[in-house]
Amino acid sequence: DVKVTQSSRYLVKRTGEKVFLECVQDMDHENMFWYRQDPGLGLRLIYFSYDVKMKEKGDIPEGYSVSREKKERFSLILESASTNQTSMYLCASSPLFGVGEKLFFGSGTQLSVL
Amino acid sequence: TQLLEQSPQFLSIQEGENLTVYCNSSSVFSSLQWYRQEPGEGPVLLVTVVTGGEVKKLKRLTFQFGDARKDSSLHITAAQTGDTGLYLCAGAPSGTYKYIFGTGTRLKVLA
């Protein structure tokens, strides 16, 4: 089975800190995604990557950046954390873009910014 | 911009009742998928619908893709407490690689 591992389950940071959220997948998937999940808003796409060193903005990229130096690892960076970035962050991976592709998710990181 | 709107947002029903959840968009999708998410976990894929008008059944769950491929529905027959969870529709609008999710429907089935 595909495993997508997020480095932290819970994280508490202070306003202004630089925050790194790490995600690793073990199935050689081409695509990786970062979403944030807030009540009533579903999952909103922050960034995605379809190859090493390639990235595309999602719907809400402001305040975030990403890094994909190796195929299996996709990092989400909050350059200067703010309280409105308190949220559940979910990482996902999928094999290739195509009709009916399936996303595999990690268990999420609940980030609190104080 | 939320391209996939789900309704209702919340649903609380008794065991044995039927229910339908809707997923609507103004955009055309090459396929739509339905996921279920339980507390503390990431979403897990239930089904993919690809062809306009397609109907798929998964035990007591029936999924339909609209003829114009802009909407989908999930119908649950004789709901059970194990159906409790957050249901999400998802897909990439045709011509894009942006894989987006709907706003979600939180279902609670009471014994």
HADDOCK unambig.tbl for C-alpha pairs under 7 A between the chains (distance, minus, plus):
assign (segid A and resid 40 and name CA) (segid B and resid 103 and name CA) 6.04 0.50 0.50
assign (segid A and resid 40 and name CA) (segid B and resid 104 and name CA) 6.94 0.50 0.50
assign (segid A and resid 41 and name CA) (segid B and resid 103 and name CA) 4.78 0.50 0.50
assign (segid A and resid 42 and name CA) (segid B and resid 101 and name CA) 6.48 0.50 0.50
assign (segid A and resid 42 and name CA) (segid B and resid 102 and name CA) 5.76 0.50 0.50
assign (segid A and resid 42 and name CA) (segid B and resid 103 and name CA) 3.95 0.50 0.50
assign (segid A and resid 42 and name CA) (segid B and resid 104 and name CA) 5.13 0.50 0.50
assign (segid A and resid 43 and name CA) (segid B and resid 101 and name CA) 5.54 0.50 0.50
assign (segid A and resid 44 and name CA) (segid B and resid 100 and name CA) 6.86 0.50 0.50
assign (segid A and resid 44 and name CA) (segid B and resid 101 and name CA) 6.77 0.50 0.50
assign (segid A and resid 45 and name CA) (segid B and resid 100 and name CA) 6.39 0.50 0.50
assign (segid A and resid 58 and name CA) (segid B and resid 98 and name CA) 6.67 0.50 0.50
assign (segid A and resid 59 and name CA) (segid B and resid 1 and name CA) 6.97 0.50 0.50
assign (segid A and resid 99 and name CA) (segid B and resid 30 and name CA) 6.19 0.50 0.50
assign (segid A and resid 99 and name CA) (segid B and resid 31 and name CA) 5.99 0.50 0.50
assign (segid A and resid 100 and name CA) (segid B and resid 31 and name CA) 5.66 0.50 0.50
assign (segid A and resid 100 and name CA) (segid B and resid 48 and name CA) 5.90 0.50 0.50
assign (segid A and resid 100 and name CA) (segid B and resid 50 and name CA) 6.87 0.50 0.50
assign (segid A and resid 102 and name CA) (segid B and resid 45 and name CA) 6.98 0.50 0.50
assign (segid A and resid 105 and name CA) (segid B and resid 42 and name CA) 5.17 0.50 0.50
assign (segid A and resid 105 and name CA) (segid B and resid 43 and name CA) 6.44 0.50 0.50
assign (segid A and resid 106 and name CA) (segid B and resid 42 and name CA) 5.66 0.50 0.50
assign (segid A and resid 107 and name CA) (segid B and resid 40 and name CA) 6.43 0.50 0.50
assign (segid A and resid 107 and name CA) (segid B and resid 41 and name CA) 4.54 0.50 0.50
assign (segid A and resid 107 and name CA) (segid B and resid 42 and name CA) 4.82 0.50 0.50
assign (segid A and resid 108 and name CA) (segid B and resid 41 and name CA) 6.84 0.50 0.50
assign (segid A and resid 108 and name CA) (segid B and resid 42 and name CA) 6.44 0.50 0.50
